[in-house]
Amino acid sequence: MQVVVKHALAVLAIAIAACASSENPPPAAPPAAPSLPPRRHVVPEDAAVKFKGQDVFVGRRKALGQIPGVSKDDLIWAPDGNHFAYAKAIMPPRKGWRVFVKNVAGDPINEFDVYRPGAPRELEWIDDRRLAYIAPIEKRDVHMVYVIHDAETGEVVSVRRGKMFVWSPGKKKLAYVAGRTPNETVAVDGRPVWPRGSGGTMIRGEVSWSPSGRGLAFIETNKKGDGKLVVLVEVDDTGGDLSWPLPPEAMAPGLHVYWAGNSKVVIGETSMKPKFVANWERLQ
């Protein structure tokens, strides 16, 4: 099957004209102070992290100290390999869960309260500056809550409510399913991208990013349980939307959606065990 997709770009130019004044201009304001670059924390050259079983010891090579109550599996390492984070319940009088950020010498970089009371799940680094996790569930919740913090300030950068949160390659964009069945939407960074018009849909399984980080694939179902594979070849280009009705064998439990390159999608237990394959070419 070959689909030729036409790609259209629209460019909007706005020109702003300034009017001259006969009055003398006001005194020029003093130049603004230059913004300071993000803080960089120096890691000592003799910093060391060692493990004895699950116990963690950090510090300088000749003076290591244990991080009490923290195990090896609790440490979440930043991409730079020089910093780590972990979540830990603190004792009264300030009872609750906090996220701790330290360098490999155990020097504290920051610590901050989690978004809501309780233990966060799936703590992860998005990059060397941002940390994310799934917040504890509350009784009134109908969605999971995915929270992103600035690791150096503790500031909440964004909060997304939905399910099946998936980062694009390189963790540039976050896709997830928002809303409630049967009025769900596929969203990217807080912006709905499917359905293209008004209304909602039902999404089965996970949302899968293309290797380029520009496309999404997922399974859409109707009330009868019939499914179709939807491929947004370009998330921001409606001319690149493709779909295929799925046979019953492609709707079996435990199947996943995989990209094989940027012009092929496989549904199966693994990408090498397909139950359904969609191929296409995108011509510029």
C-alpha positions as CSV (number, residue, x, y, z in Angstrom):
1,M,0.0,0.0,0.0
2,Q,1.4,3.4,-0.9
3,V,-0.1,6.7,0.2
4,V,1.1,10.0,-1.2
5,V,0.7,12.8,1.3
6,K,0.8,16.4,0.2
7,H,2.5,18.6,2.7
8,A,1.2,22.2,2.9
9,L,2.8,25.0,4.9
10,A,1.0,28.3,5.8
11,V,3.1,31.3,6.7
12,L,1.6,34.4,8.3
13,A,3.6,37.6,8.4
14,I,2.6,40.5,10.7
15,A,4.2,43.9,10.2
16,I,4.1,46.5,12.9
17,A,4.7,50.2,12.0
18,A,5.9,52.7,14.6
19,C,4.7,56.3,14.6
20,A,7.2,59.1,15.0
21,S,6.5,61.7,17.7
22,S,7.3,65.4,17.7
23,E,8.0,65.4,21.4
24,N,11.5,64.8,22.8
25,P,11.9,61.1,23.6
26,P,12.1,60.2,27.3
27,P,15.5,59.5,28.8
28,A,16.7,56.0,28.0
29,A,16.2,53.4,30.7
30,P,19.3,51.9,32.1
31,P,20.1,48.5,30.5
32,A,18.6,45.5,32.3
33,A,21.0,43.4,34.2
34,P,22.0,40.3,32.3
35,S,20.2,37.1,33.3
36,L,22.4,34.7,35.2
37,P,23.1,31.3,33.6
38,P,21.7,28.3,35.4
39,R,23.7,27.2,38.4
40,R,26.4,24.7,37.8
41,H,27.4,22.6,40.8
42,V,31.0,21.6,40.9
43,V,31.5,17.9,41.6
44,P,34.7,17.2,43.7
45,E,37.3,15.3,41.8
46,D,37.6,12.8,44.6
47,A,33.9,12.2,44.8
48,A,32.8,8.5,45.1
49,V,29.7,6.4,45.4
50,K,30.0,2.8,46.7
51,F,27.4,0.2,47.5
52,K,27.5,-2.5,50.1
53,G,24.6,-4.8,49.2
54,Q,21.8,-2.3,48.9
55,D,23.3,0.3,51.2
56,V,24.6,3.5,49.6
57,F,27.8,5.3,50.7
58,V,28.8,8.7,49.2
59,G,31.4,11.3,49.9
60,R,35.1,11.7,49.2
61,R,37.1,8.5,48.6
62,K,38.7,8.6,52.0
63,A,35.6,9.7,53.9
64,L,32.4,7.9,52.8
65,G,29.2,8.1,54.7
66,Q,26.0,6.1,54.3
67,I,22.7,7.7,53.2
68,P,20.4,6.4,55.9
69,G,17.2,4.7,54.8
70,V,18.1,4.8,51.1
71,S,18.9,1.7,49.0
72,K,20.8,1.4,45.8
73,D,17.6,0.8,43.8
74,D,16.2,4.1,45.1
75,L,18.8,6.2,43.3
76,I,17.6,7.8,40.0
77,W,20.6,9.0,38.0
78,A,20.7,12.2,36.0
79,P,21.9,11.9,32.4
80,D,25.1,13.7,33.2
81,G,26.0,10.8,35.7
82,N,27.1,13.4,38.3
83,H,23.8,13.8,40.1
84,F,21.1,11.5,41.4
85,A,17.7,11.9,43.1
86,Y,15.6,9.8,45.3
87,A,12.2,10.1,47.1
88,K,12.0,9.5,50.8
89,A,9.4,9.8,53.6
90,I,10.6,12.2,56.2
91,M,9.7,12.0,59.9
92,P,7.7,14.3,62.1
93,P,7.4,17.2,62.8
94,R,7.5,17.7,59.0
95,K,5.9,14.5,58.0
96,G,5.6,13.7,54.3
97,W,7.5,12.7,51.1
98,R,10.3,14.8,49.7
99,V,12.5,14.5,46.7
100,F,16.3,14.9,47.4
101,V,18.8,15.9,44.7
102,K,22.5,15.3,45.4
103,N,25.8,15.0,43.5
104,V,28.0,12.0,43.6
105,A,29.8,13.3,46.6
106,G,26.6,13.3,48.5
107,D,26.5,17.1,48.6
108,P,22.9,18.4,48.7
109,I,21.8,20.3,45.6
110,N,18.1,20.6,46.5
111,E,15.2,19.0,48.2
112,F,11.5,19.7,47.8
113,D,8.0,18.4,48.8
114,V,6.2,16.3,46.3
115,Y,3.1,17.7,44.5
116,R,0.6,16.0,46.9
117,P,0.9,13.9,50.0
118,G,2.0,10.3,49.6
119,A,4.7,8.4,47.8
120,P,5.5,9.4,44.2
121,R,5.8,6.7,41.6
122,E,8.2,6.2,38.7
123,L,10.6,9.1,39.5
124,E,12.7,9.9,36.5
125,W,15.0,12.6,35.0
126,I,13.8,14.2,31.9
127,D,17.1,15.9,31.4
128,D,19.9,17.2,33.7
129,R,17.5,19.9,35.0
130,R,14.0,18.4,35.2
131,L,12.6,15.6,37.4
132,A,9.2,13.9,36.9
133,Y,7.0,11.4,38.6
134,I,3.4,10.1,38.9
135,A,1.7,11.7,41.9
136,P,-0.1,9.7,44.5
137,I,-3.8,8.9,43.6
138,E,-6.5,10.7,45.5
139,K,-10.1,9.5,45.9
140,R,-11.5,12.1,43.6
141,D,-9.0,11.3,40.8
142,V,-10.2,9.9,37.6
143,H,-6.8,10.4,35.9
144,M,-3.2,9.8,36.8
145,V,-1.3,13.0,37.5
146,Y,2.2,13.4,35.9
147,V,4.2,16.2,37.5
148,I,7.5,17.8,36.3
149,H,9.7,19.8,38.6
150,D,12.8,22.0,38.1
151,A,15.3,19.9,40.1
152,E,17.3,22.9,41.2
153,T,14.5,25.1,42.5
154,G,11.7,22.5,43.2
155,E,9.3,24.6,41.1
156,V,6.5,22.7,39.4
157,V,7.1,23.1,35.7
158,S,3.9,21.3,34.5
159,V,1.1,19.0,35.5
160,R,-0.5,16.6,33.1
161,R,-3.6,14.6,33.8
162,G,-4.4,11.4,31.8
163,K,-2.8,8.0,31.3
164,M,-0.1,6.2,29.2
165,F,2.4,9.0,29.4
166,V,5.2,8.5,26.8
167,W,8.1,10.7,25.9
168,S,9.3,11.1,22.4
169,P,12.9,10.1,21.5
170,G,15.3,12.4,23.4
171,K,12.4,13.3,25.7
172,K,11.5,16.4,23.8
173,K,7.7,16.0,23.8
174,L,5.2,14.2,26.1
175,A,2.3,12.3,24.6
176,Y,-0.6,10.8,26.6
177,V,-4.3,10.1,26.6
178,A,-6.5,12.7,28.3
179,G,-10.2,12.7,29.1
180,R,-12.5,9.8,30.0
181,T,-13.9,6.9,27.9
182,P,-15.6,7.4,25.5
183,N,-14.5,11.1,25.3
184,E,-10.7,10.6,25.2
185,T,-8.1,12.6,23.3
186,V,-4.5,12.0,22.4
187,A,-2.5,15.0,23.6
188,V,1.0,16.3,23.3
189,D,2.4,18.7,25.8
190,G,-1.1,19.7,26.9
191,R,-2.4,20.2,23.3
192,P,-5.0,17.8,21.9
193,V,-3.8,16.3,18.5
194,W,-6.5,13.6,18.0
195,P,-9.3,13.6,17.1
196,R,-8.6,16.5,14.8
197,G,-12.1,18.0,15.2
198,S,-14.4,18.3,18.2
199,G,-15.5,15.4,20.3
200,G,-13.6,12.4,21.7
201,T,-12.6,8.9,21.0
202,M,-11.5,5.7,22.8
203,I,-7.9,4.7,22.8
204,R,-6.7,1.2,23.4
205,G,-3.2,0.4,24.6
206,E,-0.2,2.8,24.5
207,V,0.6,5.7,22.3
208,S,3.8,5.0,20.3
209,W,6.2,7.7,19.0
210,S,8.0,7.4,15.6
211,P,11.8,7.2,15.7
212,S,12.0,10.7,14.4
213,G,9.8,12.0,17.3
214,R,7.5,13.7,14.8
215,G,4.7,11.0,14.4
216,L,2.4,9.0,16.6
217,A,0.6,5.7,16.2
218,F,-2.2,4.2,18.4
219,I,-5.3,2.0,18.2
220,E,-8.7,3.7,18.2
221,T,-11.8,1.6,19.1
222,N,-15.5,2.1,18.8
223,K,-18.3,1.0,21.2
224,K,-18.5,-2.4,19.5
225,G,-14.9,-3.0,20.2
226,D,-13.8,-2.7,16.5
227,G,-10.4,-1.1,16.2
228,K,-8.4,0.8,13.7
229,L,-4.7,1.7,13.6
230,V,-4.3,5.5,13.5
231,V,-1.0,7.0,12.3
232,L,-0.2,10.7,12.6
233,V,2.8,10.7,10.3
234,E,3.3,14.3,11.4
235,V,1.6,15.4,14.6
236,D,1.4,19.0,13.4
237,D,0.2,18.2,9.8
238,T,-3.4,16.9,9.3
239,G,-2.5,15.9,5.7
240,G,-0.4,13.1,7.1
241,D,-3.1,11.2,9.0
242,L,-3.5,7.6,8.0
243,S,-5.7,4.8,9.3
244,W,-6.3,1.0,8.7
245,P,-9.2,-1.2,10.0
246,L,-7.8,-3.9,12.2
247,P,-8.6,-7.7,12.0
248,P,-9.7,-9.4,15.2
249,E,-6.3,-11.0,15.7
250,A,-4.7,-7.6,15.9
251,M,-6.9,-6.7,18.8
252,A,-5.9,-9.5,21.1
253,P,-4.8,-8.7,24.6
254,G,-1.1,-8.1,25.2
255,L,-0.3,-6.7,21.8
256,H,1.7,-3.5,21.3
257,V,2.2,-0.9,18.7
258,Y,5.8,-0.5,17.3
259,W,7.4,1.7,14.7
260,A,9.9,0.0,12.3
261,G,11.5,3.0,10.8
262,N,9.5,6.1,10.0
263,S,7.2,4.5,7.4
264,K,6.1,1.2,8.9
265,V,4.1,0.3,12.0
266,V,3.8,-3.2,13.5
267,I,1.2,-4.5,15.9
268,G,2.3,-7.6,17.8
269,E,3.7,-9.2,20.9
270,T,7.1,-7.8,19.7
271,S,8.1,-5.9,16.6
272,M,9.4,-9.2,15.3
273,K,6.1,-11.1,15.8
274,P,3.6,-9.1,13.9
275,K,-0.2,-9.6,13.8
276,F,-0.7,-6.6,11.6
277,V,1.7,-4.4,9.5
278,A,1.1,-1.0,7.9
279,N,3.5,0.3,5.3
280,W,3.5,3.6,3.5
281,E,5.8,6.2,1.9
282,R,5.7,10.0,2.6
283,L,6.8,12.0,-0.5
284,Q,8.0,15.6,0.1
